[in-house]
Structure formats: C-alpha cells, structure tokens
Amino acid sequence: MSAMPAPLGDRLRMLQLLTGTIGGGAVLVALARVFIDTAAPWPAWWQLGLVVVALLGSAVLIRQVGYAVPALPRGLPEENAAETSIRYFSSTTVLRAAICEAPVFIALFVSVLPPRSWLPLVLAVPGAAALFWTHAWPSARTATAIAEGLEREGAPSHLPEALGLRGAS
C-alpha cells in the first residue's frame, strides 16, 4: 500500500523546511570554519573580489535559470496543473537555494588559501542570506513568479491556490 501524498497546502511548509535546511547548512559550515581557525588576517583583495563576483554571478544566474519553467499546455485539468506546478515550484526552489549558497562555499574555499582568513565569509554569508530570502525562500512572491512563467501561454497553473497562498502578499 502506497503512502498518500501530503495535502497540497502542506507542501509549502515541507518545502520551507527543506529550503531552510539547505540555507542553514551553508551558515553552519561557515560557522565551523570560523571556530576551526579563529585567526582573521586581512584577506587578499582577489579573495574578496572573487566572493563579490560569486554573489553577483549568483544573482544573475538566479534570474536567468532559477525562475525558468516551461509554459503549461492549454486544457490541462486543474488537478494535473496544480500537481505539475508544485513540482516545478519545488524543483526551481531547490535550484535557487543551491545557487544562493554557492558564494558561501566559494568564500569557504578561498578562506583556506593564504593568508587563511575567514573574513571572506563575512561578506558572503549576509549577501547569500539576502539572495536566499529574496529568491529561494518559498513565499507568495516566488510562487507568483513561477506561476507567471507557467501561465505565460494562457493556461492556469493554480499554484498559489495549491500552496494556500491565494490572497497572500
């Protein structure tokens, strides 16, 4: 006997839990790096520059691929449209979360190179957190952005309703 899928409205909470775990993992790794080697000499300029480029690159990449979804075909039944929309929303949310945390891992990498300073993480973690909150956290804003892509040829996605977000801002 197979397990019943979660009600559609509960999927938003499950996705938020998953996304929070992904984002929290990057922060915990950064904290571990600070406590492993507490020395903080001033990093090389190229290290800080690489982190800034990673943050800017992530912001651009999120806009280019993080919200890219195919349009739903016209005539798709509401139940199928909602399920398909939730699948696209879930997969793109995880993709956006991974892109958001990439600058933290790049900063982690450069932090172990001479002069071995964890200060690049001070730049990467808040920047990645801002990207994460804006683009990766499952919310009415991100659901609306995905729904617009799914509905661009006129077929309704029913995504906000399926996530329990209709009327949310």
Secondary structure, DSSP 8 states (H G I E B T S, - for coil): -------HHHHHHHHHHHHHHHHHHHHHHHHHHHHH--------HHHHHHHHHHHHHHHHHIIIIIT------TT--HHHHHHHHHHHHHHHHHHHHHHHHHHHHHHHHHHTSTT--SHHHHHHHHHHHHHIIIIIS-SHHHHHHHHHHHTTTS----HHHHTT-TT--
